[in-house]
């Protein structure tokens, strides 16, 4: 036996689920902002909003599973659905994590399967209708960028670009959006990145030249810093003796490299 919290328990699905689970679990905790039937045996009725973080933490305490049904089920302006559909869902998962609830069952929207008519009873065997799924601004912006590249490739003129961008931002479904670019060929793949330039070969000679060059560069840098520090401290331009450290060994390394020792094959 388990203890189950149901959010949105006063809704159509919530009431059916309450009836179906009654007596099958140790506790049904029924949460909704709307009025519910009085609690029966093995039931607790909680009147609260899923967007209320404190109320959700209290409701999630001690349960083994949460069935999250609470939401505004119809199309509405964003400020209307923000609290019940978005903030509320976040609060449910935060409360589940805080209370250590091992399982959350989330009831998604039937729109995830496409926009079937209201007269059509949805079944799990019904095919998805992706062309009728709603699109987001991110998808519209991606199509606009595709159109911009098409202008650069000479596939569209500026007038066509303007008309199609307007169509993209007016699109409501993925089918509408697909039709905006349906006659455009797929963009060519980006050119491969140039291979990194290799200074030394991968053989023993290249490794030796790499080590010798690093040692030479370190010795030159140390001598230059000492020379510059002394010159500044004494306010006297000393003879640039560090060039004697840099010149001869550097010339030897240069001749060896020019002769092909340690140099990668072109």
MOMOBEL-V153676 format. One record per residue. N is the residue number from 1. RES is the residue in three letters. D_CENTER is the distance of its C-alpha to the mean C-alpha in Angstrom with 2 decimals. Layout:
[[N RES D_CENTER] [N RES D_CENTER]]
This chain:
[[1 UNK 38.40] [2 UNK 35.21] [3 UNK 34.28] [4 UNK 31.83] [5 UNK 30.28] [6 UNK 29.78] [7 UNK 28.11] [8 UNK 29.33] [9 UNK 32.49] [10 UNK 34.67] [11 UNK 32.89] [12 UNK 34.19] [13 UNK 32.00] [14 UNK 32.33] [15 UNK 36.11] [16 UNK 36.30] [17 UNK 34.19] [18 UNK 36.41] [19 UNK 39.44] [20 UNK 38.18] [21 UNK 37.23] [22 UNK 40.26] [23 UNK 42.34] [24 UNK 39.96] [25 UNK 38.22] [26 UNK 39.55] [27 UNK 37.82] [28 UNK 35.96] [29 UNK 34.50] [30 UNK 34.08] [31 UNK 32.04] [32 UNK 32.06] [33 UNK 32.98] [34 UNK 35.59] [35 UNK 38.98] [36 UNK 39.31] [37 UNK 42.29] [38 UNK 43.88] [39 UNK 42.63] [40 UNK 44.51] [41 UNK 45.18] [42 UNK 42.11] [43 UNK 40.04] [44 UNK 38.75] [45 UNK 37.95] [46 UNK 35.59] [47 UNK 35.40] [48 UNK 32.21] [49 UNK 28.94] [50 UNK 25.66] [51 UNK 24.38] [52 UNK 27.03] [53 UNK 25.40] [54 UNK 28.82] [55 UNK 30.07] [56 UNK 27.11] [57 UNK 27.53] [58 UNK 31.22] [59 UNK 30.78] [60 UNK 28.43] [61 UNK 30.91] [62 UNK 32.73] [63 UNK 31.17] [64 UNK 30.03] [65 UNK 27.68] [66 UNK 26.16] [67 UNK 26.15] [68 UNK 24.02] [69 UNK 25.62] [70 UNK 25.86] [71 UNK 24.49] [72 UNK 25.96] [73 UNK 26.44] [74 UNK 27.40] [75 UNK 25.95] [76 UNK 26.34] [77 UNK 25.33] [78 UNK 22.07] [79 UNK 24.08] [80 UNK 25.85] [81 UNK 22.94] [82 UNK 20.80] [83 UNK 22.79] [84 UNK 23.59] [85 UNK 20.53] [86 UNK 17.57] [87 UNK 19.13] [88 UNK 21.34] [89 UNK 18.74] [90 UNK 17.04] [91 UNK 20.59] [92 UNK 21.42] [93 UNK 18.75] [94 UNK 19.57] [95 UNK 23.21] [96 UNK 22.75] [97 UNK 21.22] [98 UNK 23.96] [99 UNK 26.67] [100 UNK 25.59] [101 UNK 25.56] [102 UNK 24.76] [103 UNK 23.86] [104 UNK 22.26] [105 UNK 22.90] [106 UNK 20.75] [107 UNK 22.48] [108 UNK 20.13] [109 UNK 21.55] [110 UNK 23.98] [111 UNK 22.21] [112 UNK 19.70] [113 UNK 22.72] [114 UNK 23.65] [115 UNK 26.17] [116 UNK 29.31] [117 UNK 32.42] [118 UNK 33.26] [119 UNK 36.41] [120 UNK 34.63] [121 UNK 34.23] [122 UNK 30.87] [123 UNK 31.27] [124 UNK 28.96] [125 UNK 30.54] [126 UNK 29.69] [127 UNK 27.62] [128 UNK 24.29] [129 UNK 24.84] [130 UNK 21.62] [131 UNK 23.53] [132 UNK 24.15] [133 UNK 20.67] [134 UNK 19.76] [135 UNK 17.44] [136 UNK 15.14] [137 UNK 15.60] [138 UNK 12.47] [139 UNK 14.31] [140 UNK 17.52] [141 UNK 16.38] [142 UNK 15.34] [143 UNK 18.86] [144 UNK 20.45] [145 UNK 19.16] [146 UNK 20.55] [147 UNK 23.79] [148 UNK 23.99] [149 UNK 23.90] [150 UNK 26.53] [151 UNK 28.76] [152 UNK 28.51] [153 UNK 29.48] [154 UNK 32.41] [155 UNK 31.32] [156 UNK 31.48] [157 UNK 33.70] [158 UNK 32.76] [159 UNK 34.32] [160 UNK 32.37] [161 UNK 29.14] [162 UNK 29.96] [163 UNK 30.91] [164 UNK 27.85] [165 UNK 25.43] [166 UNK 27.30] [167 UNK 27.02] [168 UNK 23.25] [169 UNK 22.83] [170 UNK 25.49] [171 UNK 23.84] [172 UNK 23.32] [173 UNK 22.35] [174 UNK 20.69] [175 UNK 24.26] [176 UNK 25.12] [177 UNK 22.25] [178 UNK 23.14] [179 UNK 26.71] [180 UNK 25.90] [181 UNK 25.15] [182 UNK 27.09] [183 UNK 29.88] [184 UNK 27.86] [185 UNK 27.73] [186 UNK 24.59] [187 UNK 23.89] [188 UNK 25.28] [189 UNK 23.08] [190 UNK 22.58] [191 UNK 25.42] [192 UNK 25.02] [193 UNK 24.57] [194 UNK 28.03] [195 UNK 29.11] [196 UNK 29.51] [197 UNK 33.12] [198 UNK 35.12] [199 UNK 37.88] [200 UNK 39.63] [201 UNK 40.29] [202 UNK 39.04] [203 UNK 42.58] [204 UNK 44.81] [205 UNK 46.16] [206 UNK 42.74] [207 UNK 41.88] [208 UNK 45.25] [209 UNK 44.86] [210 UNK 41.42] [211 UNK 42.86] [212 UNK 45.99] [213 UNK 44.10] [214 UNK 41.95] [215 UNK 45.16] [216 UNK 46.91] [217 UNK 44.12] [218 UNK 44.07] [219 UNK 47.88] [220 UNK 47.97] [221 UNK 45.34] [222 UNK 47.23] [223 UNK 50.57] [224 UNK 49.27] [225 UNK 47.84] [226 UNK 51.19] [227 UNK 53.17] [228 UNK 51.13] [229 UNK 51.34] [230 UNK 55.10] [231 UNK 55.66] [232 UNK 53.88] [233 UNK 55.60] [234 UNK 59.04] [235 UNK 58.36] [236 UNK 59.97] [237 UNK 58.56] [238 UNK 59.28] [239 UNK 59.96] [240 UNK 56.58] [241 UNK 57.41] [242 UNK 53.78] [243 UNK 54.24] [244 UNK 56.61] [245 UNK 53.80] [246 UNK 51.37] [247 UNK 53.79] [248 UNK 55.64] [249 UNK 52.88] [250 UNK 50.46] [251 UNK 53.03] [252 UNK 53.50] [253 UNK 49.78] [254 UNK 49.65] [255 UNK 52.62] [256 UNK 51.22] [257 UNK 47.89] [258 UNK 49.80] [259 UNK 51.85] [260 UNK 48.77] [261 UNK 48.52] [262 UNK 44.89] [263 UNK 43.72] [264 UNK 41.31] [265 UNK 42.92] [266 UNK 41.93]]
